[in-house]
Amino acid sequence: MSTRAQIAIQTGPEEWTHVYVHFDGYPAHMLPALARWKPEDILAAREIRQVTAEALDCFNPPRDPHMLPRPTPEFAHLYMWIGCQWVTVVPQPDAD
């Protein structure tokens, strides 16, 4: 079974690019694996089978990433680049 995830990268004032990751999206694997990669690398990949410290295993051809106005979880795990490092994000419900 796959643990799917997304990587949300801010690409505009109200624009976030969400890159899909198909395998091994759980934090214990993803955070060490992402440590080598910068947001530009993830954006260039566009759609990823698996992230490892050695390589980004990408779909060929890739589908375009989703563009959303804010980081939005669609799968079990969401990662973002914050303060020059990758972090896992636990979304909070919108406050009224």
C-alpha positions in Angstrom: 0.0 0.0 0.0 1.2 3.5 -0.8 1.4 6.4 1.7 0.6 9.3 -0.5 1.6 12.9 0.3 1.9 16.4 -1.1 4.6 19.0 -1.0 3.2 22.5 -1.0 5.5 25.3 -2.2 4.5 28.9 -2.3 4.9 30.2 -5.9 3.0 33.5 -5.7 1.3 35.8 -3.1 -1.8 33.6 -3.0 -0.6 30.6 -5.0 0.8 27.3 -3.8 2.0 24.5 -6.0 1.1 21.1 -4.7 3.4 18.3 -5.9 2.1 14.8 -5.5 4.2 12.0 -3.9 3.0 8.4 -4.4 5.2 6.2 -2.1 6.6 6.5 1.4 5.0 9.8 2.2 5.1 9.3 6.0 7.2 11.8 8.0 9.8 9.3 9.3 10.9 8.7 5.7 10.0 12.0 4.0 11.7 14.5 6.3 15.2 12.9 6.1 14.7 12.2 2.3 13.6 15.8 1.6 16.6 17.3 3.5 18.8 17.3 0.4 16.2 18.8 -1.9 15.3 22.5 -2.4 11.9 23.7 -3.5 13.2 24.3 -7.0 14.1 20.6 -7.3 10.6 19.5 -6.2 8.9 22.0 -8.6 11.0 20.7 -11.5 10.0 17.1 -10.7 6.2 18.1 -11.0 4.9 14.6 -10.0 7.0 12.2 -7.8 6.8 8.4 -7.3 9.2 8.5 -4.4 11.6 10.9 -2.7 14.9 9.5 -1.4 18.1 11.3 -0.4 19.7 9.9 -3.6 17.0 10.7 -6.2 13.6 12.0 -7.0 11.9 9.1 -8.7 9.5 11.0 -11.0 6.6 10.0 -13.2 7.3 10.2 -16.9 5.4 12.0 -18.3 4.3 13.9 -15.2 0.9 15.4 -14.6 0.8 19.1 -13.8 0.8 19.9 -10.1 -2.3 21.4 -8.5 -2.3 25.2 -8.0 -4.3 26.3 -4.9 -4.6 29.6 -3.0 -3.2 28.1 0.2 -1.6 24.8 1.4 -4.4 22.3 1.3 -4.1 18.6 2.4 -5.6 16.1 0.0 -3.7 13.1 1.3 -2.4 11.7 4.6 0.7 14.0 4.8 1.5 17.6 3.8 5.0 19.0 3.7 6.1 22.7 3.3 9.4 24.6 3.1 9.5 26.9 6.1 12.5 28.7 7.5 14.9 27.0 5.0 13.8 23.5 6.0 11.1 21.0 5.2 8.4 20.5 7.8 5.4 18.3 8.1 2.2 20.4 8.5 -0.9 19.4 10.5 -3.6 21.6 9.1 -5.9 23.4 11.5 -9.5 24.0 10.7 -10.3 27.6 9.6 -11.3 29.8 12.6 -14.5 31.8 12.3 
